[in-house]
Amino acid sequence: IKFRAPSDSWRTQFAIILSLIDDSDDRIIHSFEQITYLSWKNCYTKFQIYLLYSTRSKHLTTNYSIHIDIYDIKKLTHRGSLLLPILFPFLPVHRLAFIVNIPRTINTENQICAKQSCIHGECVKYANIPEKSFCRCHERWSGRYCNIQHTCMCSFGSLCIGITANNQSICVCPLNKFGPRCLLTDTICQINLENKCQNGGECIAINRHIIFNKEFVCVCPTGYSGKQCQIADSELSLSFNKDIILPQEIFFHLIEVSGNATHKRSTTFRKILVSEDLISSTWSKPFHIVFIELNKTELDKQYYLVMYQKTYIQSKVTKKIINPSDNCPHINELFKEKFNGTFSQWHPIRRIKYYHLPCQNQSLNLSCFYDTDQFCLCYQFGQKRLANCFNFNHSMKFDCQGQSECDHGQCFEDDPECPTRSICMCDLCYFGQRCHLTTDGYGLSLDVILGYQISPHVSINHQPLIIKISLALTIIFIITGLINGILSLITFMNKTLWQVGCGLYLLTSSTTTLFITIMFGLKIFILLLSHMAIISNRSFLSGQCYSFDYILR
């Protein structure tokens, strides 16, 4: 079995419990296996698991299934459950192969149902089969309807999620605890701290069921990578010639060359702010070729070559001025006059043999060009300049392999096979970390003004200067407003002033001003924490958006 985590959970460590259950009222768990999954470490892993029937031979009239529970280890919360049916129950042995998608965080709110009579539990829908549900029992209860009481042997602070046919408790351990009953302490992340994660990386123990030869993995902050977060990301700093007109966003295409293997392509983007002269982007993965894409319209694409390196250099800082001479034209522009515009209609095999000619034309001084399916670089081979082409999809769909969490936009990831980070590029009139907020029908709001400036997963000390200034001004305004509101309230609480109508008006105005000042402060801090990814509860963010914005307007 292989698991795939959505883009909002690549940094989350899960406890996954696979159980062999039957459809009786007792809902007997015949056997189970528990694994620890972290996408950074296990995205390629195929787990080999054996689940055995508790009786020999099994009951031919009983239906069996594989039930999967997924828990967030750090929060000890239930992420979701899946049901995998076992077909042909008359067979004595079953060999099953599955690819399981871990449910997204925002989907957990829609898993609760109410059609079953769960006595000591709650009804939960299966993530992969929403029309089916089961009773997720409270601690010390089991059975189809959570009506069978049992003794739990799990340690304090852990979760007891069930009991097997031989009365073994099924425990989900918190961080730094392991063992069948979560009684053992894992100290791998506490000892020898100087040899562990660097630059603010988070140490997470893996293989928690193995007592000896324990391992750990570092979840690195933005800007660092490596086994111990010791490698700073490579940086690209670009400035543009004044003759190049920049659109609202710029795409970075990074190509990793792997000998005779297929080139690995990754794409990211940067929003271009008003009056921004220097555009920087960081990248943690190896790359050898970098070129950028500027889209004026969907049909008008322009490519510019940034760099080409035969050997990847870690943590390299590349600064370059992009000039019109770095432009990569379409092949039709190069042969338009020679073949009277019919060159693009030729068969690709007949057409490609002419691709060396533009590189050998010294008057063109080309470094690259492209066609509908390929991207080509001009390089020096002996005394000649030749073209080296590789396949390139110009209309690739960016949806994080179907696991996108971007509501109204495209999802970009840093690796097509084993991603560790993702970012959303929002459509017009949408913004926010997940493109879930819209400006349609509204005027300017704080989210629109400051939202794009706040960097997610970055501390306040490393936020842009405009955010620090805005926060400082907000604190000054709030303190001044609170002092003014409280003093005004004390002044106009005098009943003597109420004898005149303006006294009541001033009292009401002071109360309203004090209330709005408090709401404004809360709105600013919630905006900051949500875009920094500290607050991620979808219901809370949606509620404050409707309530706070309405009150402040």
C-alpha positions as CSV (number, residue, x, y, z in Angstrom):
1,I,0.0,0.0,0.0
2,K,1.2,3.5,-0.8
3,F,0.0,6.8,0.6
4,R,-0.2,10.3,-0.9
5,A,-0.6,13.4,1.3
6,P,-2.3,16.5,0.0
7,S,-0.3,19.7,-0.3
8,D,-1.5,21.1,3.1
9,S,-0.1,18.0,4.9
10,W,3.4,17.5,3.5
11,R,4.9,18.6,6.8
12,T,2.5,16.6,9.0
13,Q,3.4,13.3,10.6
14,F,0.5,10.8,10.6
15,A,-0.2,7.6,12.6
16,I,-2.0,5.3,10.2
17,I,-3.8,2.2,11.6
18,L,-4.9,-0.5,9.2
19,S,-7.3,-3.0,10.7
20,L,-9.0,-6.2,9.4
21,I,-12.6,-5.9,10.6
22,D,-15.8,-7.9,10.0
23,D,-19.4,-6.7,9.6
24,S,-20.8,-8.2,12.8
25,D,-22.4,-6.1,15.5
26,D,-19.3,-6.6,17.6
27,R,-17.2,-5.2,14.7
28,I,-14.3,-7.4,15.7
29,I,-10.8,-6.2,14.8
30,H,-9.0,-9.4,13.9
31,S,-5.6,-7.8,13.5
32,F,-4.0,-4.5,12.8
33,E,-0.8,-2.7,11.8
34,Q,0.2,0.8,12.7
35,I,2.7,2.8,10.6
36,T,4.1,6.3,10.9
37,Y,3.9,8.4,7.7
38,L,5.7,11.6,6.8
39,S,5.4,12.7,3.2
40,W,8.9,14.1,3.1
41,K,10.3,10.7,4.1
42,N,7.8,8.2,2.8
43,C,6.4,9.6,-0.4
44,Y,8.2,6.8,-2.4
45,T,7.6,4.1,0.2
46,K,5.4,1.1,-0.5
47,F,4.4,-0.6,2.7
48,Q,4.2,-4.4,2.9
49,I,1.6,-5.3,5.5
50,Y,0.2,-8.6,6.6
51,L,-3.3,-8.8,8.3
52,L,-4.3,-12.1,9.7
53,Y,-7.7,-13.5,10.6
54,S,-8.1,-14.2,14.3
55,T,-9.9,-17.6,13.7
56,R,-9.0,-20.6,11.6
57,S,-10.7,-21.1,9.4
58,K,-12.6,-17.8,8.8
59,H,-16.4,-17.6,8.7
60,L,-17.5,-18.0,5.1
61,T,-20.8,-16.1,5.8
62,T,-19.0,-13.1,7.3
63,N,-17.9,-10.1,5.2
64,Y,-14.4,-8.7,5.9
65,S,-13.0,-5.3,5.1
66,I,-9.8,-3.2,5.7
67,H,-10.5,-0.2,7.8
68,I,-7.9,2.7,7.8
69,D,-7.8,5.4,10.5
70,I,-5.5,8.4,10.0
71,Y,-4.4,10.6,13.0
72,D,-2.3,13.7,13.1
73,I,0.4,12.8,15.7
74,K,1.3,16.3,16.7
75,K,-2.3,17.4,17.4
76,L,-3.7,13.8,18.2
77,T,-6.7,14.6,16.0
78,H,-8.6,12.3,13.7
79,R,-7.9,13.3,10.0
80,G,-10.2,10.7,8.4
81,S,-11.0,7.1,7.8
82,L,-11.2,4.9,4.7
83,L,-12.8,1.6,3.9
84,L,-11.1,-0.9,1.5
85,P,-13.4,-3.8,0.6
86,I,-12.1,-7.4,0.3
87,L,-13.6,-9.0,-2.8
88,F,-14.1,-12.8,-3.2
89,P,-14.4,-13.6,0.5
90,F,-14.3,-17.4,-0.2
91,L,-10.5,-17.2,-1.0
92,P,-8.2,-18.1,1.9
93,V,-5.6,-15.5,1.0
94,H,-5.9,-12.0,-0.6
95,R,-3.1,-10.0,-2.1
96,L,-4.3,-6.4,-2.3
97,A,-2.6,-3.3,-3.7
98,F,-3.9,0.3,-3.0
99,I,-2.9,3.9,-3.4
100,V,-4.5,5.8,-0.6
101,N,-5.1,9.6,-0.6
102,I,-4.9,11.1,2.9
103,P,-7.9,13.4,3.3
104,R,-7.3,17.2,3.3
105,T,-7.6,19.2,6.5
106,I,-10.6,21.2,5.3
107,N,-12.5,18.1,4.3
108,T,-12.6,16.8,7.9
109,E,-15.5,19.2,8.7
110,N,-17.8,17.4,6.3
111,Q,-17.2,13.9,7.6
112,I,-19.7,14.0,10.4
113,C,-23.0,12.3,9.7
114,A,-26.1,11.6,11.8
115,K,-27.8,8.6,10.2
116,Q,-26.4,6.0,12.6
117,S,-27.4,5.5,16.3
118,C,-23.9,5.7,17.8
119,I,-24.5,5.3,21.5
120,H,-21.0,6.2,22.8
121,G,-19.4,7.7,19.7
122,E,-20.0,9.8,16.6
123,C,-21.1,8.9,13.1
124,V,-18.3,9.5,10.6
125,K,-18.4,9.2,6.8
126,Y,-15.6,7.3,5.0
127,A,-13.4,9.7,3.0
128,N,-13.2,7.4,0.0
129,I,-16.9,6.2,0.1
130,P,-19.0,9.1,1.4
131,E,-22.2,7.1,1.1
132,K,-20.9,4.7,3.8
133,S,-20.3,5.6,7.4
134,F,-19.3,4.0,10.7
135,C,-19.4,4.8,14.4
136,R,-16.1,6.2,15.7
137,C,-16.3,5.2,19.4
138,H,-15.2,7.2,22.4
139,E,-12.4,5.8,24.5
140,R,-13.2,2.5,26.3
141,W,-16.1,1.7,23.9
142,S,-16.3,-0.5,20.8
143,G,-18.7,-2.4,18.6
144,R,-20.7,-1.3,15.5
145,Y,-22.9,1.0,17.7
146,C,-20.2,1.8,20.4
147,N,-22.2,-0.2,23.0
148,I,-19.5,-2.7,24.1
149,Q,-17.4,-1.5,27.0
150,H,-13.8,-2.6,27.3
151,T,-10.7,-1.8,29.4
152,C,-8.1,0.5,27.8
153,M,-4.4,-0.1,28.6
154,C,-2.9,2.9,26.8
155,S,-0.8,5.4,28.7
156,F,-2.0,8.8,29.8
157,G,-1.8,11.4,27.0
158,S,-2.3,8.9,24.2
159,L,-5.4,7.9,22.3
160,C,-7.2,4.5,22.8
161,I,-9.1,3.9,19.5
162,G,-10.2,0.3,19.9
163,I,-9.4,-3.2,21.0
164,T,-8.5,-6.4,19.0
165,A,-10.1,-9.8,19.2
166,N,-7.4,-10.9,21.7
167,N,-8.1,-7.9,24.0
168,Q,-5.0,-5.8,22.9
169,S,-5.6,-2.1,23.1
170,I,-4.9,0.0,20.0
171,C,-3.0,3.1,21.0
172,V,-2.0,6.2,19.1
173,C,1.1,7.7,20.8
174,P,1.9,11.4,21.0
175,L,5.2,12.9,19.9
176,N,8.2,11.5,21.7
177,K,6.3,8.4,22.9
178,F,6.2,4.9,21.4
179,G,5.5,1.3,22.1
180,P,2.3,-0.8,22.1
181,R,1.0,1.1,25.1
182,C,2.9,4.4,24.5
183,L,4.9,3.8,27.7
184,L,8.4,4.3,26.2
185,T,10.0,7.7,25.7
186,D,11.7,8.6,22.4
187,T,14.7,10.8,23.1
188,I,16.3,10.8,19.7
189,C,15.3,14.5,19.2
190,Q,16.5,15.5,22.7
191,I,20.0,14.1,22.8
192,N,23.0,15.6,20.9
193,L,21.0,18.6,19.8
194,E,24.1,20.1,18.1
195,N,24.0,17.2,15.6
196,K,20.3,17.5,14.9
197,C,18.3,20.1,13.0
198,Q,19.9,23.5,12.2
199,N,18.5,26.9,11.2
200,G,15.2,26.4,13.1
201,G,14.3,23.0,11.6
202,E,11.9,20.7,13.5
203,C,13.1,17.3,14.5
204,I,10.7,14.5,14.1
205,A,11.4,10.9,15.1
206,I,10.6,8.2,12.6
207,N,10.4,4.4,12.8
208,R,9.0,4.9,16.3
209,H,8.2,1.2,16.6
210,I,11.9,0.2,16.4
211,I,13.7,0.4,19.7
212,F,17.3,0.3,18.4
213,N,18.8,2.2,15.4
214,K,16.2,5.0,15.7
215,E,16.1,7.7,13.1
216,F,14.9,11.2,12.8
217,V,14.1,13.6,10.0
218,C,14.2,17.4,9.9
219,V,11.3,19.4,8.6
220,C,13.1,22.5,7.4
221,P,11.8,26.1,7.4
222,T,11.5,28.1,4.2
223,G,14.9,28.9,2.8
224,Y,16.8,25.8,4.0
225,S,17.0,22.1,3.0
226,G,19.2,19.1,3.5
227,K,19.1,16.3,6.1
228,Q,19.8,18.7,8.9
229,C,18.5,21.9,7.3
230,Q,22.1,22.9,6.9
231,I,21.9,23.9,3.2
232,A,20.7,27.4,2.3
233,D,18.4,27.6,-0.8
234,S,19.9,28.8,-4.1
235,E,18.8,32.3,-4.9
236,L,18.0,34.0,-8.2
237,S,17.9,37.8,-8.3
238,L,16.8,39.2,-11.6
239,S,16.5,42.8,-12.8
240,F,15.1,43.7,-16.3
241,N,16.1,45.9,-19.1
242,K,13.8,48.9,-19.4
243,D,12.7,47.7,-22.8
244,I,11.1,44.6,-21.4
245,I,7.5,45.1,-20.2
246,L,6.7,43.0,-17.2
247,P,3.3,41.4,-16.6
248,Q,1.7,40.8,-13.2
249,E,3.5,37.5,-12.6
250,I,6.6,35.7,-13.7
251,F,7.1,32.0,-14.1
252,F,10.5,30.3,-13.3
253,H,11.1,27.0,-15.1
254,L,13.9,25.0,-13.5
255,I,15.3,21.9,-15.3
256,E,17.3,19.2,-13.7
257,V,19.4,17.1,-16.1
258,S,19.9,13.5,-15.1
259,G,22.2,12.0,-17.8
260,N,20.3,9.9,-20.2
261,A,17.2,9.9,-18.0
262,T,14.2,12.2,-18.6
263,H,14.8,15.8,-17.5
264,K,13.0,16.7,-14.4
265,R,11.0,20.0,-14.7
266,S,9.8,22.2,-11.8
267,T,7.9,25.4,-12.1
268,T,7.3,28.2,-9.6
269,F,6.1,31.8,-9.9
270,R,6.5,35.3,-8.4
271,K,4.0,38.1,-8.2
272,I,5.5,41.3,-9.5
273,L,4.7,44.2,-7.2
274,V,4.2,47.7,-8.4
275,S,7.6,49.5,-8.9
276,E,9.5,46.4,-8.0
277,D,12.9,46.5,-9.7
278,L,14.6,43.4,-8.3
279,I,12.8,40.1,-8.5
280,S,14.1,37.3,-6.3
281,S,13.2,33.6,-6.0
282,T,14.8,30.8,-3.9
283,W,14.9,27.1,-4.8
284,S,16.0,24.1,-2.7
285,K,16.2,21.4,-5.3
286,P,19.1,20.7,-7.8
287,F,18.8,22.4,-11.2
288,H,20.9,23.0,-14.3
289,I,18.8,25.2,-16.6
290,V,16.7,28.2,-15.6
291,F,14.5,30.2,-17.9
292,I,11.6,32.5,-17.2
293,E,8.2,32.9,-18.9
294,L,6.4,36.2,-19.3
295,N,2.8,36.0,-20.3
296,K,1.2,39.1,-21.7
297,T,-1.8,37.1,-22.8
298,E,-2.5,33.4,-23.0
299,L,-1.3,33.3,-26.6
300,D,1.6,35.7,-26.3
301,K,4.4,34.0,-24.3
302,Q,7.9,35.2,-24.0
303,Y,10.8,33.1,-22.7
304,Y,14.2,34.4,-21.5
305,L,17.2,32.2,-20.6
306,V,18.5,33.0,-17.1
307,M,21.3,30.5,-16.6
308,Y,22.8,27.2,-17.6
309,Q,25.3,25.3,-15.5
310,K,26.8,21.9,-16.2
311,T,27.3,21.1,-12.5
312,Y,24.8,22.1,-9.8
313,I,26.3,24.3,-7.1
314,Q,24.5,24.4,-3.7
315,S,23.4,27.7,-2.1
316,K,24.6,29.7,-5.2
317,V,23.4,33.3,-5.5
318,T,22.8,34.2,-9.1
319,K,22.3,37.9,-10.1
320,K,21.5,38.8,-13.7
321,I,20.1,41.5,-15.8
322,I,17.6,40.2,-18.3
323,N,18.2,41.8,-21.7
324,P,16.3,41.5,-25.0
325,S,19.2,39.4,-26.2
326,D,18.3,36.7,-23.7
327,N,14.9,36.2,-25.4
328,C,14.1,32.7,-26.7
329,P,12.0,33.2,-29.9
330,H,9.6,30.7,-31.4
331,I,11.0,28.6,-34.3
332,N,8.4,30.1,-36.7
333,E,9.9,33.5,-36.2
334,L,13.4,32.2,-37.2
335,F,12.3,30.5,-40.4
336,K,9.4,32.8,-41.4
337,E,11.1,34.4,-44.3
338,K,13.1,31.4,-45.5
339,F,10.1,29.0,-45.9
340,N,7.3,31.6,-46.4
341,G,5.5,30.8,-43.2
342,T,5.0,27.1,-44.0
343,F,7.7,25.8,-41.7
344,S,5.4,25.1,-38.7
345,Q,3.2,22.9,-40.9
346,W,6.0,20.4,-41.6
347,H,6.3,17.1,-39.9
348,P,8.4,17.4,-36.7
349,I,11.0,14.8,-37.9
350,R,11.5,16.8,-41.1
351,R,11.5,20.1,-39.3
352,I,13.9,19.3,-36.5
353,K,16.9,18.7,-38.7
354,Y,17.0,22.5,-39.5
355,Y,17.2,23.4,-35.7
356,H,21.0,23.7,-35.8
357,L,20.9,26.5,-38.3
358,P,19.6,29.3,-36.0
359,C,22.4,28.5,-33.5
360,Q,25.0,28.7,-36.3
361,N,23.7,32.1,-37.5
362,Q,26.1,34.5,-35.8
363,S,24.0,37.5,-36.7
364,L,21.1,36.2,-34.5
365,N,23.4,35.5,-31.5
366,L,20.8,33.1,-30.1
367,S,21.1,31.3,-26.8
368,C,17.7,29.5,-27.0
369,F,14.5,29.0,-28.9
370,Y,11.4,26.8,-28.7
371,D,8.6,25.2,-30.7
372,T,5.3,23.6,-29.8
373,D,6.8,20.6,-28.0
374,Q,10.4,21.4,-27.3
375,F,12.8,23.9,-25.8
376,C,16.3,24.2,-27.3
377,L,19.6,25.6,-26.1
378,C,22.4,26.7,-28.3
379,Y,25.8,25.4,-27.2
380,Q,29.4,25.3,-28.4
381,F,30.5,21.8,-29.7
382,G,34.1,22.0,-31.0
383,Q,34.1,24.6,-33.7
384,K,30.4,24.6,-34.2
385,R,27.3,25.8,-32.4
386,L,24.6,23.2,-32.2
387,A,21.1,22.9,-30.8
388,N,20.3,20.7,-27.8
389,C,16.6,20.2,-27.4
390,F,14.4,18.6,-24.7
391,N,10.7,18.0,-24.4
392,F,8.8,20.8,-22.8
393,N,5.0,21.1,-22.2
394,H,4.0,24.7,-22.7
395,S,0.4,24.2,-21.6
396,M,1.0,22.1,-18.4
397,K,-1.8,22.1,-15.9
398,F,-0.5,23.1,-12.5
399,D,-2.8,21.3,-9.9
400,C,-0.3,19.6,-7.6
401,Q,-1.1,16.2,-9.2
402,G,-4.8,16.5,-8.4
403,Q,-4.0,17.3,-4.7
404,S,-4.4,21.0,-5.0
405,E,-5.7,23.0,-2.1
406,C,-6.1,26.2,-4.1
407,D,-9.7,27.0,-4.5
408,H,-9.5,29.5,-7.3
409,G,-6.0,29.3,-8.8
410,Q,-3.1,27.1,-9.9
411,C,-1.0,25.0,-7.5
412,F,2.8,24.9,-7.9
413,E,5.0,22.4,-6.1
414,D,8.8,22.1,-5.8
415,D,9.1,18.5,-7.0
416,P,6.8,16.6,-9.4
417,E,7.4,13.3,-7.6
418,C,8.1,14.0,-4.0
419,P,7.0,17.6,-3.2
420,T,7.8,19.3,0.1
421,R,6.3,22.8,-0.6
422,S,3.5,24.3,-2.6
423,I,2.2,27.7,-3.4
424,C,-1.0,29.0,-5.0
425,M,-1.2,31.5,-7.9
426,C,-4.6,33.0,-7.7
427,D,-7.0,33.9,-10.5
428,L,-8.1,37.5,-11.0
429,C,-10.1,38.9,-8.2
430,Y,-9.0,36.1,-5.8
431,F,-6.3,36.3,-3.1
432,G,-5.3,34.6,0.1
433,Q,-3.0,31.7,0.9
434,R,-5.4,29.3,-0.8
435,C,-7.1,31.8,-3.1
436,H,-10.2,31.4,-1.0
437,L,-10.9,35.2,-0.7
438,T,-12.4,37.4,-3.4
439,T,-12.5,41.1,-4.1
440,D,-15.5,40.8,-6.4
441,G,-18.3,43.1,-5.4
442,Y,-16.2,44.7,-2.6
443,G,-14.0,47.7,-2.2
444,L,-10.4,47.6,-0.9
445,S,-9.9,45.6,2.3
446,L,-7.0,44.9,4.6
447,D,-6.7,41.4,3.1
448,V,-6.2,42.9,-0.4
449,I,-3.8,45.6,0.7
450,L,-1.5,43.5,3.0
451,G,-2.4,39.9,2.1
452,Y,0.2,39.4,-0.7
453,Q,2.9,41.0,1.4
454,I,2.8,38.5,4.3
455,S,5.0,35.4,3.8
456,P,3.6,32.1,5.1
457,H,5.6,30.0,7.6
458,V,7.9,32.9,8.3
459,S,8.3,34.6,11.7
460,I,7.4,38.2,12.2
461,N,11.1,39.1,12.4
462,H,11.6,38.0,8.8
463,Q,8.5,39.5,7.3
464,P,8.8,42.4,4.7
465,L,9.5,45.9,6.0
466,I,6.0,47.1,5.0
467,I,4.4,44.5,7.3
468,K,6.6,45.5,10.2
469,I,5.7,49.2,9.7
470,S,2.0,48.4,9.3
471,L,2.1,46.3,12.6
472,A,3.9,49.1,14.4
473,L,1.4,51.7,13.2
474,T,-1.5,49.4,14.1
475,I,-0.2,49.0,17.7
476,I,0.2,52.8,18.0
477,F,-3.3,53.4,16.6
478,I,-4.8,50.8,18.9
479,I,-3.1,52.1,22.0
480,T,-4.1,55.7,21.1
481,G,-7.6,54.7,20.3
482,L,-8.0,52.7,23.5
483,I,-6.7,55.6,25.7
484,N,-8.9,58.1,23.8
485,G,-12.0,55.8,24.0
486,I,-11.6,55.0,27.7
487,L,-11.0,58.7,28.7
488,S,-14.0,59.8,26.6
489,L,-16.2,57.1,28.1
490,I,-15.2,58.1,31.6
491,T,-15.9,61.8,30.7
492,F,-19.3,61.3,29.2
493,M,-20.5,58.8,31.8
494,N,-21.4,61.9,33.9
495,K,-25.2,61.9,34.1
496,T,-25.2,65.7,34.2
497,L,-24.2,65.7,30.6
498,W,-27.1,63.4,29.7
499,Q,-29.6,66.3,30.3
500,V,-28.6,67.6,26.9
501,G,-29.1,65.3,23.8
502,C,-25.6,65.8,22.6
503,G,-24.3,64.2,25.9
504,L,-26.0,60.9,25.1
505,Y,-24.7,61.1,21.5
506,L,-21.1,61.6,22.6
507,L,-21.4,58.7,25.1
508,T,-22.7,56.4,22.4
509,S,-20.0,57.6,20.0
510,S,-17.3,57.0,22.5
511,T,-18.5,53.5,23.1
512,T,-18.7,52.7,19.4
513,T,-15.2,54.1,18.8
514,L,-13.8,51.9,21.6
515,F,-15.5,48.9,20.2
516,I,-14.4,49.5,16.6
517,T,-10.8,50.1,17.8
518,I,-10.8,46.7,19.5
519,M,-12.3,45.0,16.5
520,F,-9.8,46.6,14.2
521,G,-6.9,45.3,16.3
522,L,-8.3,41.8,16.3
523,K,-8.8,42.0,12.6
524,I,-5.2,43.0,12.0
525,F,-3.7,40.3,14.2
526,I,-6.0,37.6,12.7
527,L,-5.0,38.7,9.2
528,L,-1.4,38.4,10.1
529,L,-1.6,35.1,11.9
530,S,-3.8,33.5,9.1
531,H,-1.4,34.5,6.3
532,M,1.5,33.3,8.4
533,A,-0.3,29.9,8.5
534,I,-0.5,30.0,12.3
535,I,-4.3,30.0,12.2
536,S,-5.7,27.6,9.6
537,N,-9.1,26.7,10.8
538,R,-11.4,27.2,7.8
539,S,-14.6,27.7,9.8
540,F,-13.0,30.4,12.1
541,L,-11.5,32.3,9.2
542,S,-14.7,32.2,7.2
543,G,-16.7,33.4,10.3
544,Q,-14.4,36.3,11.1
545,C,-14.4,37.3,7.4
546,Y,-18.2,37.7,7.4
547,S,-18.4,39.2,10.9
548,F,-15.4,41.4,11.3
549,D,-15.4,42.9,7.8
550,Y,-19.1,43.7,8.1
551,I,-18.7,45.4,11.4
552,L,-15.7,47.4,10.4
553,R,-17.4,48.6,7.2
